[in-house]
Amino acid sequence: MENYRLKIKTLPEIKREIEQLKREGKRIVFTNGVFDLLHPGHTRYLSAARELGDYLIVAVNSDRSVKTIKGPERPIMDQDERMELVAALSSVDAVVLFHEDNPLKVIEYLMPHVLVKGGDWSEDKIIGAEVVKKAGGEVKRIPFASGYSTTTIIAKIKGETGQEI
């Protein structure tokens, strides 16, 4: 059985791997996100992203960047736990942590063939879209899996939705 924790890599490690994969004609796919409280919306999204190429890289926001983006009560799970859960998914080939509030530097460094975000993002709001397209790559939006949201799960746990747990 594969040790999925080996999928968690530094940026230079991933860069070396994908340079070789690119020489072999492999198609590199990139996405990013918080992935706090992993749910079926996340797993369906990552599986669909993987189908767009040969190697899927997932950049996970650091705890500091999540607090900046989502507020002081987030993340629920720390960055190491979130990276481990994402790495355990069979659709994911590599996981990397990023500390900036957005993944632009990571995208510019790795230069994937395909940049993927959820369908809830309009292409003009997808960070890195211009860079990837200018380099001859593609930007793909995957339809949002309705009914799944970390925010909704948190509200349900707190009893704020009126639903029984």
Contacts in CASP RR format, 6 or more apart in sequence:
PFRMAT RR
TARGET T0000
AUTHOR 0000-0000-0000
METHOD contacts of the structure
MODEL  1
MENYRLKIKTLPEIKREIEQLKREGKRIVFTNGVFDLLHPGHTRYLSAAR
ELGDYLIVAVNSDRSVKTIKGPERPIMDQDERMELVAALSSVDAVVLFHE
DNPLKVIEYLMPHVLVKGGDWSEDKIIGAEVVKKAGGEVKRIPFASGYST
TTIIAKIKGETGQEI
4 84 0 8 1.000
4 87 0 8 1.000
4 88 0 8 1.000
5 84 0 8 1.000
5 87 0 8 1.000
7 87 0 8 1.000
7 92 0 8 1.000
7 93 0 8 1.000
7 94 0 8 1.000
7 95 0 8 1.000
8 83 0 8 1.000
8 84 0 8 1.000
8 87 0 8 1.000
8 94 0 8 1.000
8 95 0 8 1.000
8 96 0 8 1.000
9 17 0 8 1.000
9 94 0 8 1.000
9 95 0 8 1.000
9 96 0 8 1.000
10 96 0 8 1.000
11 96 0 8 1.000
11 106 0 8 1.000
11 109 0 8 1.000
11 110 0 8 1.000
14 57 0 8 1.000
14 94 0 8 1.000
14 96 0 8 1.000
14 110 0 8 1.000
15 109 0 8 1.000
15 110 0 8 1.000
17 55 0 8 1.000
17 94 0 8 1.000
18 28 0 8 1.000
18 55 0 8 1.000
18 57 0 8 1.000
18 110 0 8 1.000
18 112 0 8 1.000
21 28 0 8 1.000
21 54 0 8 1.000
21 55 0 8 1.000
22 28 0 8 1.000
26 53 0 8 1.000
26 54 0 8 1.000
26 55 0 8 1.000
27 52 0 8 1.000
27 53 0 8 1.000
27 54 0 8 1.000
27 55 0 8 1.000
27 113 0 8 1.000
27 114 0 8 1.000
28 53 0 8 1.000
28 54 0 8 1.000
28 55 0 8 1.000
28 57 0 8 1.000
28 110 0 8 1.000
28 112 0 8 1.000
28 113 0 8 1.000
28 114 0 8 1.000
29 49 0 8 1.000
29 50 0 8 1.000
29 52 0 8 1.000
29 53 0 8 1.000
29 54 0 8 1.000
29 55 0 8 1.000
29 56 0 8 1.000
29 57 0 8 1.000
29 112 0 8 1.000
29 113 0 8 1.000
29 114 0 8 1.000
29 116 0 8 1.000
30 56 0 8 1.000
30 57 0 8 1.000
30 58 0 8 1.000
30 59 0 8 1.000
30 106 0 8 1.000
30 107 0 8 1.000
30 110 0 8 1.000
30 112 0 8 1.000
30 114 0 8 1.000
30 115 0 8 1.000
30 116 0 8 1.000
31 45 0 8 1.000
31 46 0 8 1.000
31 49 0 8 1.000
31 56 0 8 1.000
31 57 0 8 1.000
31 58 0 8 1.000
31 59 0 8 1.000
31 115 0 8 1.000
31 116 0 8 1.000
31 117 0 8 1.000
32 58 0 8 1.000
32 59 0 8 1.000
32 60 0 8 1.000
32 61 0 8 1.000
32 98 0 8 1.000
32 103 0 8 1.000
32 106 0 8 1.000
33 58 0 8 1.000
33 59 0 8 1.000
33 60 0 8 1.000
33 61 0 8 1.000
33 103 0 8 1.000
34 60 0 8 1.000
34 61 0 8 1.000
34 66 0 8 1.000
34 69 0 8 1.000
34 70 0 8 1.000
34 74 0 8 1.000
34 75 0 8 1.000
34 82 0 8 1.000
34 150 0 8 1.000
35 42 0 8 1.000
35 58 0 8 1.000
35 60 0 8 1.000
35 82 0 8 1.000
35 85 0 8 1.000
35 86 0 8 1.000
36 66 0 8 1.000
36 70 0 8 1.000
36 74 0 8 1.000
36 75 0 8 1.000
36 76 0 8 1.000
36 77 0 8 1.000
36 82 0 8 1.000
36 150 0 8 1.000
37 76 0 8 1.000
37 77 0 8 1.000
37 150 0 8 1.000
37 153 0 8 1.000
37 154 0 8 1.000
38 82 0 8 1.000
38 85 0 8 1.000
38 86 0 8 1.000
39 148 0 8 1.000
39 149 0 8 1.000
39 150 0 8 1.000
39 153 0 8 1.000
40 145 0 8 1.000
40 148 0 8 1.000
41 145 0 8 1.000
41 148 0 8 1.000
42 148 0 8 1.000
43 89 0 8 1.000
43 91 0 8 1.000
44 145 0 8 1.000
45 118 0 8 1.000
45 142 0 8 1.000
45 145 0 8 1.000
46 56 0 8 1.000
46 58 0 8 1.000
46 86 0 8 1.000
46 89 0 8 1.000
46 91 0 8 1.000
46 92 0 8 1.000
47 89 0 8 1.000
47 91 0 8 1.000
48 142 0 8 1.000
49 56 0 8 1.000
49 91 0 8 1.000
49 116 0 8 1.000
49 140 0 8 1.000
49 142 0 8 1.000
50 56 0 8 1.000
50 91 0 8 1.000
50 92 0 8 1.000
50 93 0 8 1.000
52 114 0 8 1.000
52 116 0 8 1.000
52 140 0 8 1.000
53 113 0 8 1.000
53 114 0 8 1.000
55 93 0 8 1.000
55 94 0 8 1.000
56 91 0 8 1.000
56 92 0 8 1.000
56 93 0 8 1.000
56 94 0 8 1.000
57 93 0 8 1.000
57 94 0 8 1.000
57 95 0 8 1.000
57 96 0 8 1.000
57 110 0 8 1.000
57 112 0 8 1.000
58 86 0 8 1.000
58 92 0 8 1.000
58 94 0 8 1.000
58 95 0 8 1.000
58 96 0 8 1.000
59 95 0 8 1.000
59 96 0 8 1.000
59 97 0 8 1.000
59 98 0 8 1.000
59 103 0 8 1.000
59 106 0 8 1.000
60 79 0 8 1.000
60 82 0 8 1.000
60 83 0 8 1.000
60 86 0 8 1.000
60 95 0 8 1.000
60 96 0 8 1.000
60 97 0 8 1.000
60 98 0 8 1.000
61 69 0 8 1.000
61 75 0 8 1.000
61 79 0 8 1.000
61 97 0 8 1.000
61 98 0 8 1.000
62 79 0 8 1.000
62 97 0 8 1.000
62 98 0 8 1.000
62 99 0 8 1.000
63 75 0 8 1.000
63 78 0 8 1.000
63 79 0 8 1.000
64 99 0 8 1.000
65 98 0 8 1.000
65 99 0 8 1.000
65 100 0 8 1.000
65 101 0 8 1.000
66 74 0 8 1.000
66 75 0 8 1.000
66 79 0 8 1.000
67 74 0 8 1.000
67 75 0 8 1.000
68 101 0 8 1.000
69 101 0 8 1.000
75 82 0 8 1.000
76 150 0 8 1.000
76 154 0 8 1.000
77 85 0 8 1.000
79 97 0 8 1.000
83 95 0 8 1.000
83 97 0 8 1.000
86 92 0 8 1.000
86 95 0 8 1.000
87 95 0 8 1.000
96 106 0 8 1.000
98 105 0 8 1.000
98 106 0 8 1.000
100 106 0 8 1.000
102 127 0 8 1.000
103 127 0 8 1.000
103 128 0 8 1.000
104 127 0 8 1.000
104 128 0 8 1.000
104 131 0 8 1.000
107 115 0 8 1.000
107 127 0 8 1.000
107 128 0 8 1.000
107 131 0 8 1.000
107 132 0 8 1.000
108 128 0 8 1.000
108 131 0 8 1.000
111 131 0 8 1.000
111 132 0 8 1.000
111 135 0 8 1.000
112 132 0 8 1.000
112 137 0 8 1.000
113 137 0 8 1.000
113 138 0 8 1.000
114 132 0 8 1.000
114 137 0 8 1.000
114 138 0 8 1.000
114 139 0 8 1.000
114 140 0 8 1.000
115 126 0 8 1.000
115 128 0 8 1.000
115 129 0 8 1.000
115 132 0 8 1.000
115 137 0 8 1.000
115 138 0 8 1.000
115 139 0 8 1.000
115 140 0 8 1.000
116 139 0 8 1.000
116 140 0 8 1.000
116 141 0 8 1.000
116 142 0 8 1.000
117 126 0 8 1.000
117 139 0 8 1.000
117 140 0 8 1.000
117 141 0 8 1.000
117 142 0 8 1.000
118 141 0 8 1.000
118 142 0 8 1.000
118 143 0 8 1.000
118 144 0 8 1.000
119 141 0 8 1.000
119 142 0 8 1.000
119 143 0 8 1.000
119 144 0 8 1.000
120 144 0 8 1.000
121 141 0 8 1.000
123 129 0 8 1.000
123 139 0 8 1.000
123 141 0 8 1.000
126 139 0 8 1.000
126 141 0 8 1.000
129 139 0 8 1.000
132 138 0 8 1.000
132 139 0 8 1.000
133 139 0 8 1.000
152 161 0 8 1.000
155 161 0 8 1.000
156 163 0 8 1.000
156 165 0 8 1.000
157 165 0 8 1.000
159 165 0 8 1.000
END
